[in-house]
Amino acid sequence: MTRTTSRGEIVCEHESILNVLAVVDRIAASSCTVLVTGESGTGKELVVAALHDASPRATAPLVTINCGAIPENLLETELFGHAKGSFTGAHAARQGRVGAAEGGTLFLDEVGELPLQLQVKILRLLQQREYSPVGDTRVLKCDVRIVAATNRDLDEEVARGRFREDLFYRLNVIHLHLPPLRERSGDVMHLAEHFRKIHAERSGRTDILGFTPEAMEMLKSSDWPGNIRALENAIERAVLLARGPHILPTDLPDRVRRAGASTEVVTDLPLDGIDLRSVVDTYETNLIKQALARTNGNKNRAAQLLGLNRTTLVDMVRRKGL
């Protein structure tokens, strides 16, 4: 399925993402706080946009602030604004991101990067729905929905004293987790086609019609440490370099080709020998990934394709971390 949001399109077939979107639709009408977690590049911003777009706040702003991209000494001003004369160079009062999001949604991206002293003020914002601009004695009321995202393990951050426990619980009213792309390889094919069409149109490469089966298998075999963002970069590169009409394995980045090559079956024993267990495990993993991709993650059908009992397949998937 493809879901269009104000920040881009969500392309998915995997059950985990479909479940996330179903929860998004169920909670959209409320103003509850939401925490979105997942590795970098898994599409957290698009899920936040889907939530905002489906809510009664859709006509008001969706304002994003990256808590890890702004220097600590400027972050409070960016969030809450400042009064005229509150510091050197403050020649006029300035509205912050909280004020700019009035009536809408405030997205705190990389919330795990917030310094402790600012965490107290965010907690006040969540509890009392009020804040004070820097250098201002006024207390301003606000009507914003707070959505936060992080690629950090906030439970661990709390245990280490780097994140306030009370703030964590306030943020974690609804928790949406986005699994990495390596755990939903069935989505790779749909995403690759989606990005091929986008970048073929942008670059005028309308002669690029698709992927060879070998190239697609290499894409599905990669573990994609950079997730969807890395996949899009690889497809953009391939569209630009391909001679056409199809993208070949040689058009893909070296890392993707190496990942695909590592799944090839060894038919002749090399002179210096092999690690048999590793080769068998790699081959087994590749076939399981293909079966899950072909069945869109349906373990019953995948087990039938592989001649396994479902419980055996589930145990193998869990053991391999697929």
Secondary structure as a PSIPRED ss2 file (coil, helix, strand):
# PSIPRED VFORMAT (PSIPRED V4.0)

   1 M C   1.000  0.000  0.000
   2 T E   0.000  0.000  1.000
   3 R E   0.000  0.000  1.000
   4 T E   0.000  0.000  1.000
   5 T E   0.000  0.000  1.000
   6 S C   1.000  0.000  0.000
   7 R C   1.000  0.000  0.000
   8 G E   0.000  0.000  1.000
   9 E E   0.000  0.000  1.000
  10 I E   0.000  0.000  1.000
  11 V E   0.000  0.000  1.000
  12 C C   1.000  0.000  0.000
  13 E C   1.000  0.000  0.000
  14 H C   1.000  0.000  0.000
  15 E H   0.000  1.000  0.000
  16 S H   0.000  1.000  0.000
  17 I H   0.000  1.000  0.000
  18 L H   0.000  1.000  0.000
  19 N H   0.000  1.000  0.000
  20 V H   0.000  1.000  0.000
  21 L H   0.000  1.000  0.000
  22 A H   0.000  1.000  0.000
  23 V H   0.000  1.000  0.000
  24 V H   0.000  1.000  0.000
  25 D H   0.000  1.000  0.000
  26 R H   0.000  1.000  0.000
  27 I H   0.000  1.000  0.000
  28 A C   1.000  0.000  0.000
  29 A C   1.000  0.000  0.000
  30 S C   1.000  0.000  0.000
  31 S C   1.000  0.000  0.000
  32 C C   1.000  0.000  0.000
  33 T C   1.000  0.000  0.000
  34 V E   0.000  0.000  1.000
  35 L E   0.000  0.000  1.000
  36 V E   0.000  0.000  1.000
  37 T E   0.000  0.000  1.000
  38 G E   0.000  0.000  1.000
  39 E C   1.000  0.000  0.000
  40 S C   1.000  0.000  0.000
  41 G C   1.000  0.000  0.000
  42 T C   1.000  0.000  0.000
  43 G C   1.000  0.000  0.000
  44 K H   0.000  1.000  0.000
  45 E H   0.000  1.000  0.000
  46 L H   0.000  1.000  0.000
  47 V H   0.000  1.000  0.000
  48 V H   0.000  1.000  0.000
  49 A H   0.000  1.000  0.000
  50 A H   0.000  1.000  0.000
  51 L H   0.000  1.000  0.000
  52 H H   0.000  1.000  0.000
  53 D H   0.000  1.000  0.000
  54 A H   0.000  1.000  0.000
  55 S C   1.000  0.000  0.000
  56 P C   1.000  0.000  0.000
  57 R C   1.000  0.000  0.000
  58 A C   1.000  0.000  0.000
  59 T C   1.000  0.000  0.000
  60 A C   1.000  0.000  0.000
  61 P C   1.000  0.000  0.000
  62 L E   0.000  0.000  1.000
  63 V E   0.000  0.000  1.000
  64 T E   0.000  0.000  1.000
  65 I E   0.000  0.000  1.000
  66 N E   0.000  0.000  1.000
  67 C C   1.000  0.000  0.000
  68 G C   1.000  0.000  0.000
  69 A C   1.000  0.000  0.000
  70 I C   1.000  0.000  0.000
  71 P C   1.000  0.000  0.000
  72 E H   0.000  1.000  0.000
  73 N H   0.000  1.000  0.000
  74 L H   0.000  1.000  0.000
  75 L H   0.000  1.000  0.000
  76 E H   0.000  1.000  0.000
  77 T H   0.000  1.000  0.000
  78 E H   0.000  1.000  0.000
  79 L H   0.000  1.000  0.000
  80 F H   0.000  1.000  0.000
  81 G C   1.000  0.000  0.000
  82 H E   0.000  0.000  1.000
  83 A C   1.000  0.000  0.000
  84 K C   1.000  0.000  0.000
  85 G C   1.000  0.000  0.000
  86 S C   1.000  0.000  0.000
  87 F C   1.000  0.000  0.000
  88 T C   1.000  0.000  0.000
  89 G C   1.000  0.000  0.000
  90 A C   1.000  0.000  0.000
  91 H C   1.000  0.000  0.000
  92 A C   1.000  0.000  0.000
  93 A C   1.000  0.000  0.000
  94 R E   0.000  0.000  1.000
  95 Q C   1.000  0.000  0.000
  96 G C   1.000  0.000  0.000
  97 R H   0.000  1.000  0.000
  98 V H   0.000  1.000  0.000
  99 G H   0.000  1.000  0.000
 100 A H   0.000  1.000  0.000
 101 A C   1.000  0.000  0.000
 102 E C   1.000  0.000  0.000
 103 G C   1.000  0.000  0.000
 104 G C   1.000  0.000  0.000
 105 T E   0.000  0.000  1.000
 106 L E   0.000  0.000  1.000
 107 F E   0.000  0.000  1.000
 108 L E   0.000  0.000  1.000
 109 D E   0.000  0.000  1.000
 110 E C   1.000  0.000  0.000
 111 V H   0.000  1.000  0.000
 112 G H   0.000  1.000  0.000
 113 E H   0.000  1.000  0.000
 114 L C   1.000  0.000  0.000
 115 P C   1.000  0.000  0.000
 116 L H   0.000  1.000  0.000
 117 Q H   0.000  1.000  0.000
 118 L H   0.000  1.000  0.000
 119 Q H   0.000  1.000  0.000
 120 V H   0.000  1.000  0.000
 121 K H   0.000  1.000  0.000
 122 I H   0.000  1.000  0.000
 123 L H   0.000  1.000  0.000
 124 R H   0.000  1.000  0.000
 125 L H   0.000  1.000  0.000
 126 L H   0.000  1.000  0.000
 127 Q H   0.000  1.000  0.000
 128 Q H   0.000  1.000  0.000
 129 R C   1.000  0.000  0.000
 130 E E   0.000  0.000  1.000
 131 Y E   0.000  0.000  1.000
 132 S C   1.000  0.000  0.000
 133 P C   1.000  0.000  0.000
 134 V E   0.000  0.000  1.000
 135 G C   1.000  0.000  0.000
 136 D C   1.000  0.000  0.000
 137 T C   1.000  0.000  0.000
 138 R C   1.000  0.000  0.000
 139 V C   1.000  0.000  0.000
 140 L E   0.000  0.000  1.000
 141 K E   0.000  0.000  1.000
 142 C C   1.000  0.000  0.000
 143 D C   1.000  0.000  0.000
 144 V C   1.000  0.000  0.000
 145 R E   0.000  0.000  1.000
 146 I E   0.000  0.000  1.000
 147 V E   0.000  0.000  1.000
 148 A E   0.000  0.000  1.000
 149 A E   0.000  0.000  1.000
 150 T E   0.000  0.000  1.000
 151 N C   1.000  0.000  0.000
 152 R C   1.000  0.000  0.000
 153 D C   1.000  0.000  0.000
 154 L H   0.000  1.000  0.000
 155 D H   0.000  1.000  0.000
 156 E H   0.000  1.000  0.000
 157 E H   0.000  1.000  0.000
 158 V H   0.000  1.000  0.000
 159 A H   0.000  1.000  0.000
 160 R C   1.000  0.000  0.000
 161 G C   1.000  0.000  0.000
 162 R C   1.000  0.000  0.000
 163 F C   1.000  0.000  0.000
 164 R C   1.000  0.000  0.000
 165 E H   0.000  1.000  0.000
 166 D H   0.000  1.000  0.000
 167 L H   0.000  1.000  0.000
 168 F H   0.000  1.000  0.000
 169 Y H   0.000  1.000  0.000
 170 R H   0.000  1.000  0.000
 171 L H   0.000  1.000  0.000
 172 N C   1.000  0.000  0.000
 173 V C   1.000  0.000  0.000
 174 I E   0.000  0.000  1.000
 175 H E   0.000  0.000  1.000
 176 L E   0.000  0.000  1.000
 177 H E   0.000  0.000  1.000
 178 L E   0.000  0.000  1.000
 179 P C   1.000  0.000  0.000
 180 P C   1.000  0.000  0.000
 181 L H   0.000  1.000  0.000
 182 R H   0.000  1.000  0.000
 183 E H   0.000  1.000  0.000
 184 R C   1.000  0.000  0.000
 185 S C   1.000  0.000  0.000
 186 G H   0.000  1.000  0.000
 187 D H   0.000  1.000  0.000
 188 V H   0.000  1.000  0.000
 189 M H   0.000  1.000  0.000
 190 H H   0.000  1.000  0.000
 191 L H   0.000  1.000  0.000
 192 A H   0.000  1.000  0.000
 193 E H   0.000  1.000  0.000
 194 H H   0.000  1.000  0.000
 195 F H   0.000  1.000  0.000
 196 R H   0.000  1.000  0.000
 197 K H   0.000  1.000  0.000
 198 I H   0.000  1.000  0.000
 199 H H   0.000  1.000  0.000
 200 A H   0.000  1.000  0.000
 201 E H   0.000  1.000  0.000
 202 R H   0.000  1.000  0.000
 203 S H   0.000  1.000  0.000
 204 G C   1.000  0.000  0.000
 205 R C   1.000  0.000  0.000
 206 T C   1.000  0.000  0.000
 207 D C   1.000  0.000  0.000
 208 I C   1.000  0.000  0.000
 209 L C   1.000  0.000  0.000
 210 G E   0.000  0.000  1.000
 211 F E   0.000  0.000  1.000
 212 T C   1.000  0.000  0.000
 213 P H   0.000  1.000  0.000
 214 E H   0.000  1.000  0.000
 215 A H   0.000  1.000  0.000
 216 M H   0.000  1.000  0.000
 217 E H   0.000  1.000  0.000
 218 M H   0.000  1.000  0.000
 219 L H   0.000  1.000  0.000
 220 K H   0.000  1.000  0.000
 221 S H   0.000  1.000  0.000
 222 S C   1.000  0.000  0.000
 223 D C   1.000  0.000  0.000
 224 W C   1.000  0.000  0.000
 225 P C   1.000  0.000  0.000
 226 G C   1.000  0.000  0.000
 227 N H   0.000  1.000  0.000
 228 I H   0.000  1.000  0.000
 229 R H   0.000  1.000  0.000
 230 A H   0.000  1.000  0.000
 231 L H   0.000  1.000  0.000
 232 E H   0.000  1.000  0.000
 233 N H   0.000  1.000  0.000
 234 A H   0.000  1.000  0.000
 235 I H   0.000  1.000  0.000
 236 E H   0.000  1.000  0.000
 237 R H   0.000  1.000  0.000
 238 A H   0.000  1.000  0.000
 239 V H   0.000  1.000  0.000
 240 L H   0.000  1.000  0.000
 241 L H   0.000  1.000  0.000
 242 A C   1.000  0.000  0.000
 243 R C   1.000  0.000  0.000
 244 G C   1.000  0.000  0.000
 245 P C   1.000  0.000  0.000
 246 H E   0.000  0.000  1.000
 247 I E   0.000  0.000  1.000
 248 L C   1.000  0.000  0.000
 249 P H   0.000  1.000  0.000
 250 T H   0.000  1.000  0.000
 251 D H   0.000  1.000  0.000
 252 L C   1.000  0.000  0.000
 253 P C   1.000  0.000  0.000
 254 D H   0.000  1.000  0.000
 255 R H   0.000  1.000  0.000
 256 V H   0.000  1.000  0.000
 257 R H   0.000  1.000  0.000
 258 R H   0.000  1.000  0.000
 259 A H   0.000  1.000  0.000
 260 G H   0.000  1.000  0.000
 261 A H   0.000  1.000  0.000
 262 S C   1.000  0.000  0.000
 263 T C   1.000  0.000  0.000
 264 E C   1.000  0.000  0.000
 265 V C   1.000  0.000  0.000
 266 V C   1.000  0.000  0.000
 267 T C   1.000  0.000  0.000
 268 D C   1.000  0.000  0.000
 269 L C   1.000  0.000  0.000
 270 P C   1.000  0.000  0.000
 271 L C   1.000  0.000  0.000
 272 D C   1.000  0.000  0.000
 273 G C   1.000  0.000  0.000
 274 I C   1.000  0.000  0.000
 275 D C   1.000  0.000  0.000
 276 L H   0.000  1.000  0.000
 277 R H   0.000  1.000  0.000
 278 S H   0.000  1.000  0.000
 279 V H   0.000  1.000  0.000
 280 V H   0.000  1.000  0.000
 281 D H   0.000  1.000  0.000
 282 T H   0.000  1.000  0.000
 283 Y H   0.000  1.000  0.000
 284 E H   0.000  1.000  0.000
 285 T H   0.000  1.000  0.000
 286 N H   0.000  1.000  0.000
 287 L H   0.000  1.000  0.000
 288 I H   0.000  1.000  0.000
 289 K H   0.000  1.000  0.000
 290 Q H   0.000  1.000  0.000
 291 A H   0.000  1.000  0.000
 292 L H   0.000  1.000  0.000
 293 A H   0.000  1.000  0.000
 294 R H   0.000  1.000  0.000
 295 T C   1.000  0.000  0.000
 296 N C   1.000  0.000  0.000
 297 G C   1.000  0.000  0.000
 298 N C   1.000  0.000  0.000
 299 K H   0.000  1.000  0.000
 300 N H   0.000  1.000  0.000
 301 R H   0.000  1.000  0.000
 302 A H   0.000  1.000  0.000
 303 A H   0.000  1.000  0.000
 304 Q H   0.000  1.000  0.000
 305 L H   0.000  1.000  0.000
 306 L H   0.000  1.000  0.000
 307 G C   1.000  0.000  0.000
 308 L C   1.000  0.000  0.000
 309 N C   1.000  0.000  0.000
 310 R H   0.000  1.000  0.000
 311 T H   0.000  1.000  0.000
 312 T H   0.000  1.000  0.000
 313 L H   0.000  1.000  0.000
 314 V H   0.000  1.000  0.000
 315 D H   0.000  1.000  0.000
 316 M H   0.000  1.000  0.000
 317 V H   0.000  1.000  0.000
 318 R H   0.000  1.000  0.000
 319 R H   0.000  1.000  0.000
 320 K H   0.000  1.000  0.000
 321 G C   1.000  0.000  0.000
 322 L C   1.000  0.000  0.000
